[in-house]
Amino acid sequence: MDRRFWIVPVLGLLVVGAIVGWFNVSQPNDQVLIRRALDQAIAASRDGQPGGVLEKLSFSFKINRQSPGSMFDVAKFVQQQRPDVEVPEFPDSDIRVSGDVASLTTPVKVSMLTLSFDLPTVDITFRKEESLAFFFIPTRAWKVAEVSAPEGSLPDFSGFGG
């Protein structure tokens, strides 16, 4: 077979490999990625965009070690309540990273259509999970895995999506 025939597929594979390599090498540090994931989830929540919130939540997302319901329930809740979550500025050093798990302890203020509350201490756990960039480049992204607040400080979220 003609050698020129093989040049195009080989060059195509080299270009795709270079793009994937560049994308993975050019990632900012974990603290920046975690802050970005948290900011994007908060903005999507405030706008009532469940897709933007669900994209940043782990499939094993929990509130005080309990599942808030299905992802459909979470989406419905975000759409209906449009929770506005305020997290005060914090230094990157407050984000503790250990392998594929990270945590942040911070005060949080939550305002929804039906209620508002302040939480002086919230532990947010992030997990690095498989994801896709540009719909086809495999990558790892930080997602919110669990939110914990002191016992009795959260309203009852039973019937989360109802």
C-alpha positions as CSV (number, residue, x, y, z in Angstrom):
1,M,0.0,0.0,0.0
2,D,1.1,3.5,-0.7
3,R,2.9,5.2,2.2
4,R,1.1,8.5,1.6
5,F,-2.1,6.7,2.6
6,W,-0.8,6.2,6.2
7,I,0.5,9.7,6.7
8,V,-3.0,11.3,7.3
9,P,-4.2,8.8,9.9
10,V,-0.8,8.8,11.7
11,L,-0.8,12.6,11.7
12,G,-4.4,12.7,13.0
13,L,-3.5,10.4,15.9
14,L,-0.5,12.5,16.7
15,V,-2.6,15.7,16.8
16,V,-5.3,14.1,19.0
17,G,-2.6,12.7,21.3
18,A,-0.9,16.1,21.5
19,I,-4.3,17.8,22.4
20,V,-5.1,15.3,25.1
21,G,-1.5,15.6,26.5
22,W,-1.6,19.4,26.4
23,F,-5.0,19.5,28.1
24,N,-3.9,17.2,30.9
25,V,-0.6,19.0,31.5
26,S,-2.1,22.5,31.4
27,Q,-4.5,21.9,34.2
28,P,-4.3,24.3,37.2
29,N,-3.6,23.0,40.6
30,D,-6.2,21.1,42.7
31,Q,-7.1,24.0,44.9
32,V,-8.0,26.2,41.8
33,L,-10.0,23.4,40.3
34,I,-11.9,22.8,43.5
35,R,-12.7,26.5,44.0
36,R,-13.8,26.7,40.3
37,A,-16.1,23.6,40.8
38,L,-17.6,25.1,43.9
39,D,-18.2,28.5,42.3
40,Q,-19.7,27.0,39.2
41,A,-22.1,24.8,41.2
42,I,-23.2,27.8,43.3
43,A,-23.8,30.0,40.3
44,A,-25.8,27.2,38.5
45,S,-27.8,26.7,41.7
46,R,-28.6,30.4,42.0
47,D,-29.8,30.4,38.4
48,G,-32.0,27.3,38.9
49,Q,-30.0,25.4,36.4
50,P,-30.1,21.8,37.6
51,G,-27.7,20.6,34.9
52,G,-24.9,22.9,36.1
53,V,-25.4,21.7,39.7
54,L,-25.6,18.0,38.8
55,E,-22.5,18.3,36.7
56,K,-20.6,19.3,39.9
57,L,-22.2,16.8,42.3
58,S,-20.8,13.3,42.8
59,F,-23.2,10.4,42.0
60,S,-22.7,9.5,45.6
61,F,-23.6,13.0,46.9
62,K,-24.8,13.1,50.5
63,I,-26.0,15.6,53.1
64,N,-24.9,14.7,56.6
65,R,-24.2,11.1,55.4
66,Q,-27.7,10.7,54.0
67,S,-28.7,10.6,50.3
68,P,-31.0,13.6,49.4
69,G,-32.8,11.3,46.9
70,S,-32.3,10.6,43.3
71,M,-30.5,13.0,40.9
72,F,-33.9,13.8,39.5
73,D,-35.0,14.9,43.0
74,V,-32.0,17.1,43.3
75,A,-32.6,18.7,39.9
76,K,-36.3,19.3,40.7
77,F,-35.3,20.9,44.1
78,V,-32.7,23.2,42.4
79,Q,-35.2,24.3,39.7
80,Q,-38.0,25.0,42.2
81,Q,-36.0,26.6,45.1
82,R,-33.1,28.2,43.3
83,P,-30.9,28.0,46.4
84,D,-28.5,30.9,46.7
85,V,-25.4,29.6,48.6
86,E,-22.9,32.2,49.9
87,V,-19.5,31.0,50.9
88,P,-17.1,33.7,52.2
89,E,-13.7,34.1,50.6
90,F,-11.2,31.6,51.8
91,P,-7.5,31.1,51.1
92,D,-6.4,28.1,49.0
93,S,-4.6,26.7,52.1
94,D,-8.1,26.1,53.7
95,I,-8.7,23.4,51.0
96,R,-7.1,20.1,52.3
97,V,-6.2,17.7,49.5
98,S,-5.3,14.1,50.1
99,G,-5.1,12.1,46.9
100,D,-8.5,12.0,45.2
101,V,-10.4,13.5,48.2
102,A,-10.4,17.1,49.4
103,S,-12.2,19.0,52.1
104,L,-13.1,22.5,53.1
105,T,-14.6,23.8,56.3
106,T,-16.4,27.1,56.0
107,P,-19.4,29.1,57.2
108,V,-22.3,29.1,54.7
109,K,-25.4,31.2,54.2
110,V,-28.3,29.6,52.2
111,S,-31.3,31.5,50.9
112,M,-34.2,29.7,49.1
113,L,-37.6,30.7,48.0
114,T,-39.2,29.2,51.2
115,L,-36.5,29.7,53.8
116,S,-33.0,31.0,54.7
117,F,-30.5,29.8,57.2
118,D,-26.9,30.4,58.3
119,L,-24.5,27.5,59.1
120,P,-21.4,28.6,61.0
121,T,-19.5,25.4,60.2
122,V,-20.0,23.3,57.1
123,D,-17.7,20.5,55.9
124,I,-17.7,20.1,52.1
125,T,-16.0,17.0,50.8
126,F,-14.9,16.9,47.2
127,R,-13.9,13.8,45.2
128,K,-11.9,13.6,42.0
129,E,-13.9,11.5,39.5
130,E,-13.8,10.5,35.9
131,S,-15.2,13.1,33.5
132,L,-15.1,14.2,29.9
133,A,-13.8,17.5,28.6
134,F,-15.1,18.7,25.3
135,F,-17.4,15.6,25.2
136,F,-14.6,13.2,24.3
137,I,-11.3,13.9,26.2
138,P,-11.2,11.7,29.3
139,T,-10.1,13.7,32.3
140,R,-10.6,13.8,36.1
141,A,-12.8,16.6,37.7
142,W,-13.4,17.6,41.3
143,K,-17.0,17.1,42.3
144,V,-18.9,17.9,45.6
145,A,-19.3,14.5,47.3
146,E,-20.8,15.4,50.7
147,V,-21.9,18.4,52.7
148,S,-22.0,18.0,56.5
149,A,-23.2,20.5,59.1
150,P,-23.6,20.1,62.8
151,E,-26.5,17.9,63.9
152,G,-29.8,19.8,64.1
153,S,-28.5,22.9,62.1
154,L,-30.0,21.9,58.8
155,P,-33.7,22.0,58.0
156,D,-35.5,18.7,57.3
157,F,-34.7,17.7,53.7
158,S,-37.0,14.7,53.6
159,G,-39.0,14.8,50.4
160,F,-36.1,16.7,48.9
161,G,-37.5,17.0,45.4
162,G,-41.1,17.3,46.5
